[in-house]
Structures are given as C-alpha cells and as structure tokens.
Amino acid sequence: MSIYQFEMEKMDSTTESLQNYAGKVVLIVNTASKCGFTKQFEGLEKLYTKYKDEGLVILGFPCNQFLNQDPKSNDDILSFCQLNYGVTFPMFAKIKVNGKNKAPLYDYLIQETGGTKIEWNFTKFLINQEGKVVSRFAPKTTPEALEEDIKKLLS
C-alpha cells in the first residue's frame, strides 16, 4: 500500500487522487485555524516555497476534532490560511483523523506508524517518492525542524 491508493475531497468539493503526487516528497499535516500551533502554517509555507520546485508538496487536512479548533466552513478555512499565512500548498476538505469515522488515509498513516492515534493538530507525516510513510512528527515539532529530513529525501 501507499498514499497513492487514496482519493481525498478538496476544498472545492471535487475529489483528487493522491496518485497525482507520485514521485514527490509529501508532507501530510492535519491543521486547525484556532490552535496554539496554527502559526506553523508560516513555516509550512516557507518549506513549500523553498522546495516545491525540487519535488516537495505539502498537503493540509483541516480537522475540528481537537477542542473545536477549526469549526468554520472549508471556504472560511481556506481564506483564513491564504490571508493570514499566504498558504499556497494544497488544502483539502475538513476530515476526521481519529475515531470510527476517520478518513481512510489517516487510518493508513496511523497503522504505518505504529497504530497510535493522532494526539493533536499539526501531526506531520513525511512520505517518500514511492508514497510510503518515512516518519511521523509530533505537533510540537516545527516545520523548520523537518528541513533536513526533507532535503535527504529530495536528494
């Protein structure tokens, strides 16, 4: 299995196959607009801008499962991210990352990294060019701290 087997709903309600990111290094992040870690959008955007031409893509998945920290609509979330943090990386529709209704993608990511549920917003998964999970990072791990791992996969 790989992430390429999944299709996810985008902010505009269309569906996109993650197969579209084959051959790229992918960083998957569950995000929230009203979280203590929300400022990480800035670091994520910097990483994306710096490395997108080398093959990095960041995929944001808003989630409202942690203290109601992303309660607004997909359109409002996208506007917030773009206006406040200049986000240009792909953002997908709001999902669940834990529980019986969690997105199948997150079920896969969790199983590939030991089965521990998502603890909070801004949990990050680094995926190699073959669509396989390489690493999982805790919410408090800043995007800047991932740069060396990303560079290794890109080289």
Backbone as CSV, one residue per row, in Angstrom:
resi,resn,N_x,N_y,N_z,CA_x,CA_y,CA_z,C_x,C_y,C_z
1,MET,0.829,-1.198,0.000,0.000,0.000,0.000,0.864,1.248,0.000
2,SER,0.249,2.340,-0.412,0.886,3.651,-0.384,-0.224,4.696,-0.298
3,ILE,0.172,5.951,-0.140,-0.845,7.009,-0.095,-1.523,7.167,-1.446
4,TYR,-0.912,6.634,-2.496,-1.449,6.812,-3.850,-2.779,6.093,-4.067
5,GLN,-3.162,5.230,-3.163,-4.414,4.486,-3.300,-5.621,5.288,-2.821
6,PHE,-5.379,6.473,-2.275,-6.464,7.242,-1.674,-6.882,8.420,-2.543
7,GLU,-8.171,8.692,-2.492,-8.726,9.900,-3.105,-9.281,10.745,-1.976
8,MET,-9.040,12.046,-2.051,-9.463,12.938,-0.978,-10.266,14.095,-1.551
9,GLU,-11.212,14.561,-0.749,-12.025,15.702,-1.163,-11.234,16.991,-0.983
10,LYS,-11.249,17.804,-2.008,-10.570,19.099,-1.962,-11.520,20.154,-1.395
11,MET,-11.004,21.331,-1.156,-11.792,22.423,-0.596,-12.979,22.798,-1.484
12,ASP,-12.842,22.607,-2.783,-13.923,22.968,-3.705,-14.908,21.817,-3.944
13,SER,-14.858,20.784,-3.120,-15.746,19.613,-3.160,-15.441,18.637,-4.294
14,THR,-14.418,18.893,-5.090,-14.002,17.907,-6.077,-13.120,16.877,-5.363
15,THR,-12.880,15.761,-6.023,-12.056,14.708,-5.450,-10.735,14.656,-6.209
16,GLU,-9.665,14.442,-5.468,-8.348,14.328,-6.094,-7.684,13.042,-5.635
17,SER,-7.117,12.312,-6.582,-6.345,11.126,-6.260,-4.960,11.555,-5.775
18,LEU,-4.509,10.951,-4.693,-3.156,11.253,-4.221,-2.102,10.668,-5.163
19,GLN,-2.533,9.872,-6.122,-1.641,9.391,-7.181,-1.041,10.584,-7.940
20,ASN,-1.739,11.708,-7.921,-1.235,12.916,-8.581,0.083,13.398,-7.985
21,TYR,0.429,12.914,-6.803,1.665,13.337,-6.134,2.753,12.270,-6.212
22,ALA,2.559,11.273,-7.058,3.570,10.229,-7.246,4.882,10.861,-7.673
23,GLY,5.967,10.372,-7.099,7.293,10.881,-7.428,7.697,12.106,-6.633
24,LYS,6.819,12.604,-5.782,7.130,13.774,-4.954,7.340,13.343,-3.506
25,VAL,8.088,14.143,-2.768,8.156,14.011,-1.319,6.931,14.758,-0.798
26,VAL,6.149,14.099,0.043,4.889,14.662,0.517,4.942,14.813,2.039
27,LEU,4.503,15.959,2.511,4.323,16.179,3.941,2.831,16.370,4.182
28,ILE,2.228,15.444,4.923,0.801,15.488,5.231,0.642,16.022,6.648
29,VAL,-0.239,17.020,6.804,-0.420,17.676,8.103,-1.911,17.862,8.372
30,ASN,-2.364,17.463,9.571,-3.731,17.814,9.978,-3.656,19.184,10.651
31,THR,-4.426,20.120,10.150,-4.295,21.519,10.540,-5.522,22.004,11.310
32,ALA,-5.382,23.190,11.896,-6.501,23.861,12.562,-6.209,25.361,12.588
33,SER,-7.246,26.148,12.454,-7.113,27.607,12.360,-7.050,28.312,13.705
34,LYS,-7.486,27.642,14.763,-7.550,28.301,16.072,-6.779,27.502,17.119
35,CYS,-5.601,27.060,16.764,-4.780,26.196,17.607,-3.512,26.953,18.000
36,GLY,-2.927,26.573,19.116,-1.657,27.166,19.513,-0.553,26.918,18.493
37,PHE,-0.730,25.891,17.669,0.262,25.569,16.642,-0.074,26.168,15.273
38,THR,-1.152,26.940,15.186,-1.593,27.487,13.896,-0.490,28.280,13.207
39,LYS,0.362,28.923,13.990,1.455,29.702,13.395,2.401,28.824,12.578
40,GLN,2.304,27.501,12.723,3.127,26.607,11.910,2.787,26.703,10.427
41,PHE,1.615,27.240,10.098,1.300,27.465,8.678,2.409,28.282,8.013
42,GLU,2.944,29.245,8.729,4.003,30.095,8.170,5.231,29.263,7.813
43,GLY,5.671,28.405,8.721,6.823,27.550,8.459,6.553,26.527,7.377
44,LEU,5.339,25.991,7.347,4.981,25.047,6.293,5.040,25.715,4.927
45,GLU,4.506,26.922,4.846,4.524,27.648,3.568,5.956,27.960,3.139
46,LYS,6.812,28.309,4.084,8.221,28.578,3.751,8.899,27.332,3.197
47,LEU,8.670,26.197,3.830,9.240,24.941,3.320,8.726,24.647,1.919
48,TYR,7.429,24.807,1.739,6.826,24.530,0.437,7.411,25.439,-0.640
49,THR,7.481,26.706,-0.348,8.021,27.665,-1.321,9.475,27.349,-1.656
50,LYS,10.252,26.991,-0.647,11.681,26.733,-0.836,11.953,25.458,-1.637
51,TYR,11.120,24.414,-1.428,11.437,23.104,-2.001,10.433,22.572,-3.027
52,LYS,9.393,23.312,-3.330,8.388,22.768,-4.253,8.968,22.481,-5.633
53,ASP,9.901,23.308,-6.092,10.495,23.081,-7.412,11.433,21.874,-7.427
54,GLU,11.848,21.424,-6.231,12.694,20.232,-6.114,11.863,18.967,-5.902
55,GLY,10.534,19.128,-5.729,9.682,17.956,-5.616,8.952,17.785,-4.296
56,LEU,8.916,18.811,-3.454,8.159,18.731,-2.208,6.745,19.245,-2.414
57,VAL,5.779,18.549,-1.824,4.420,19.065,-1.753,3.940,18.872,-0.320
58,ILE,3.228,19.855,0.170,2.618,19.781,1.498,1.113,19.705,1.287
59,LEU,0.470,18.765,1.980,-0.974,18.596,1.885,-1.581,18.864,3.252
60,GLY,-2.432,19.890,3.315,-3.078,20.255,4.560,-4.480,19.673,4.655
61,PHE,-4.780,19.083,5.807,-6.085,18.483,6.060,-6.677,19.073,7.341
62,PRO,-7.522,20.089,7.235,-8.135,20.677,8.425,-8.931,19.634,9.208
63,CYS,-8.892,19.794,10.519,-9.585,18.859,11.405,-10.157,19.636,12.588
64,ASN,-11.373,19.316,12.957,-12.044,20.002,14.063,-12.234,19.079,15.273
65,GLN,-11.438,18.019,15.379,-11.618,17.032,16.441,-10.948,17.387,17.759
66,PHE,-10.152,18.425,17.784,-9.397,18.762,18.984,-9.858,20.111,19.516
67,LEU,-10.712,20.089,20.513,-11.242,21.285,21.173,-11.892,22.276,20.224
68,ASN,-12.519,21.755,19.157,-13.285,22.614,18.242,-12.430,23.756,17.679
69,GLN,-11.208,23.430,17.255,-10.263,24.457,16.823,-10.294,24.757,15.328
70,ASP,-11.211,24.152,14.605,-11.410,24.505,13.198,-12.891,24.326,12.837
71,PRO,-13.771,25.137,13.464,-15.207,24.934,13.306,-15.818,25.505,12.029
72,LYS,-15.089,26.344,11.324,-15.675,27.045,10.175,-15.773,26.166,8.939
73,SER,-16.371,26.721,7.896,-16.531,26.001,6.628,-15.192,25.857,5.912
74,ASN,-15.157,24.953,4.943,-13.939,24.779,4.147,-13.521,26.091,3.487
75,ASP,-14.472,26.829,2.931,-14.156,28.109,2.290,-13.535,29.089,3.280
76,ASP,-14.101,29.167,4.485,-13.571,30.070,5.502,-12.172,29.658,5.951
77,ILE,-11.959,28.360,6.089,-10.646,27.848,6.482,-9.607,28.204,5.422
78,LEU,-9.938,27.955,4.167,-9.008,28.257,3.082,-8.695,29.751,3.034
79,SER,-9.710,30.591,3.155,-9.486,32.048,3.162,-8.581,32.451,4.311
80,PHE,-8.833,31.905,5.494,-8.007,32.202,6.670,-6.542,31.851,6.403
81,CYS,-6.305,30.662,5.882,-4.932,30.204,5.627,-4.227,31.078,4.594
82,GLN,-4.943,31.450,3.544,-4.350,32.259,2.487,-4.106,33.691,2.949
83,LEU,-5.092,34.290,3.618,-4.978,35.687,4.034,-3.985,35.883,5.163
84,ASN,-3.966,34.986,6.136,-3.127,35.175,7.314,-1.731,34.581,7.190
85,TYR,-1.582,33.547,6.370,-0.287,32.867,6.281,0.215,32.700,4.851
86,GLY,-0.516,33.208,3.876,-0.077,33.127,2.488,0.016,31.713,1.951
87,VAL,-0.789,30.819,2.488,-0.714,29.410,2.113,-1.033,29.221,0.626
88,THR,-0.103,28.562,-0.068,-0.304,28.217,-1.474,-0.270,26.709,-1.697
89,PHE,0.147,25.944,-0.685,0.166,24.485,-0.835,-1.267,23.953,-0.797
90,PRO,-1.506,22.764,-1.353,-2.859,22.217,-1.431,-3.487,21.998,-0.056
91,MET,-4.700,22.494,0.089,-5.505,22.274,1.291,-6.734,21.464,0.879
92,PHE,-7.047,20.480,1.677,-8.168,19.596,1.395,-9.325,19.900,2.338
93,ALA,-10.465,19.279,2.064,-11.657,19.482,2.890,-11.411,18.936,4.300
94,LYS,-12.135,19.498,5.242,-12.040,19.099,6.637,-12.334,17.603,6.777
95,ILE,-11.539,16.939,7.612,-11.680,15.494,7.820,-11.611,15.158,9.301
96,LYS,-11.887,13.898,9.599,-11.656,13.340,10.932,-10.398,12.481,10.844
97,VAL,-9.538,12.587,11.860,-8.278,11.846,11.870,-8.257,10.746,12.929
98,ASN,-9.274,10.713,13.779,-9.411,9.685,14.817,-10.850,9.205,14.858
99,GLY,-11.064,8.067,15.512,-12.414,7.564,15.719,-12.913,6.717,14.561
100,LYS,-14.144,6.252,14.720,-14.681,5.318,13.725,-14.942,5.976,12.376
101,ASN,-15.074,7.288,12.326,-15.310,7.990,11.054,-14.058,8.650,10.492
102,LYS,-12.894,8.226,10.965,-11.660,8.850,10.465,-11.471,8.535,8.984
103,ALA,-10.823,9.451,8.313,-10.543,9.277,6.891,-9.662,8.045,6.690
104,PRO,-9.955,7.220,5.679,-9.131,6.034,5.411,-7.648,6.370,5.247
105,LEU,-7.330,7.529,4.683,-5.923,7.933,4.568,-5.283,7.970,5.947
106,TYR,-5.971,8.547,6.904,-5.402,8.641,8.252,-5.351,7.286,8.947
107,ASP,-6.275,6.412,8.645,-6.195,5.055,9.166,-4.892,4.423,8.674
108,TYR,-4.599,4.593,7.401,-3.361,4.066,6.816,-2.131,4.700,7.468
109,LEU,-2.110,6.037,7.582,-0.953,6.728,8.165,-0.696,6.270,9.600
110,ILE,-1.762,6.137,10.361,-1.638,5.706,11.755,-1.104,4.274,11.831
111,GLN,-1.638,3.381,11.012,-1.183,1.989,11.023,0.279,1.875,10.597
112,GLU,0.689,2.684,9.656,2.069,2.643,9.159,3.073,3.198,10.168
113,THR,2.588,3.876,11.194,3.493,4.495,12.176,3.230,3.975,13.588
114,GLY,2.822,2.725,13.693,2.719,2.087,14.990,1.346,2.021,15.618
115,GLY,0.343,2.603,14.982,-1.021,2.459,15.463,-1.473,3.451,16.520
116,THR,-0.636,4.407,16.877,-1.010,5.398,17.883,-1.884,6.474,17.265
117,LYS,-3.040,6.732,17.892,-3.956,7.730,17.349,-3.294,9.108,17.273
118,ILE,-3.896,9.985,16.496,-3.396,11.347,16.348,-3.641,12.077,17.660
119,GLU,-2.595,12.672,18.202,-2.727,13.301,19.510,-3.243,14.734,19.456
120,TRP,-2.992,15.435,18.351,-3.389,16.839,18.287,-3.227,17.346,16.863
121,ASN,-3.647,18.591,16.671,-3.464,19.269,15.388,-1.974,19.396,15.073
122,PHE,-1.671,19.435,13.793,-0.327,19.617,13.277,0.592,18.420,13.512
123,THR,0.006,17.218,13.578,0.797,15.997,13.482,1.212,15.901,12.017
124,LYS,2.463,15.540,11.787,3.008,15.564,10.427,3.517,14.182,10.020
125,PHE,3.268,13.833,8.757,3.744,12.571,8.190,4.576,12.881,6.957
126,LEU,5.800,12.397,6.942,6.683,12.587,5.792,6.634,11.319,4.942
127,ILE,6.360,11.523,3.663,6.145,10.436,2.710,7.209,10.517,1.614
128,ASN,7.801,9.367,1.253,8.822,9.380,0.201,8.190,9.375,-1.195
129,GLN,9.037,9.392,-2.207,8.578,9.485,-3.594,7.802,8.252,-4.062
130,GLU,7.855,7.170,-3.305,7.097,5.968,-3.639,5.753,5.928,-2.909
131,GLY,5.450,6.967,-2.152,4.177,7.036,-1.444,4.159,6.325,-0.107
132,LYS,5.331,5.981,0.408,5.454,5.256,1.675,5.775,6.223,2.813
133,VAL,5.204,5.950,3.987,5.450,6.776,5.164,6.879,6.538,5.648
134,VAL,7.635,7.623,5.796,9.011,7.557,6.267,9.091,7.926,7.743
135,SER,8.368,8.971,8.148,8.436,9.463,9.519,7.123,10.105,9.938
136,ARG,6.919,10.109,11.242,5.790,10.811,11.850,6.366,11.778,12.880
137,PHE,5.831,12.992,12.894,6.335,14.020,13.796,5.208,14.560,14.658
138,ALA,5.523,14.810,15.913,4.557,15.329,16.873,4.162,16.760,16.520
139,PRO,2.996,17.195,16.996,2.527,18.556,16.709,3.527,19.645,17.094
140,LYS,4.237,19.454,18.193,5.168,20.496,18.640,6.431,20.575,17.783
141,THR,6.667,19.565,16.932,7.821,19.608,16.025,7.543,20.662,14.957
142,THR,8.392,21.664,14.894,8.166,22.762,13.955,8.489,22.327,12.530
143,PRO,7.876,22.981,11.561,8.221,22.676,10.168,9.716,22.856,9.894
144,GLU,10.316,23.846,10.490,11.747,24.108,10.276,12.600,22.913,10.714
145,ALA,12.156,22.210,11.742,12.899,21.053,12.242,12.863,19.875,11.268
146,LEU,11.989,19.919,10.290,11.864,18.831,9.308,12.734,19.047,8.074
147,GLU,13.327,20.209,7.954,14.016,20.567,6.722,15.105,19.569,6.331
148,GLU,15.915,19.131,7.271,16.998,18.194,6.931,16.442,16.861,6.440
149,ASP,15.384,16.372,7.089,14.759,15.115,6.640,14.197,15.257,5.233
150,ILE,13.600,16.387,4.962,13.037,16.649,3.629,14.148,16.720,2.592
151,LYS,15.230,17.438,2.909,16.354,17.558,1.967,16.957,16.200,1.636
152,LYS,17.068,15.324,2.634,17.616,13.982,2.394,16.746,13.203,1.399
153,LEU,15.429,13.299,1.571,14.543,12.583,0.651,14.567,13.181,-0.749
154,LEU,14.746,14.473,-0.846,14.760,15.134,-2.151,16.042,14.867,-2.923
155,SER,17.134,14.558,-2.221,18.424,14.398,-2.913,18.597,13.023,-3.506
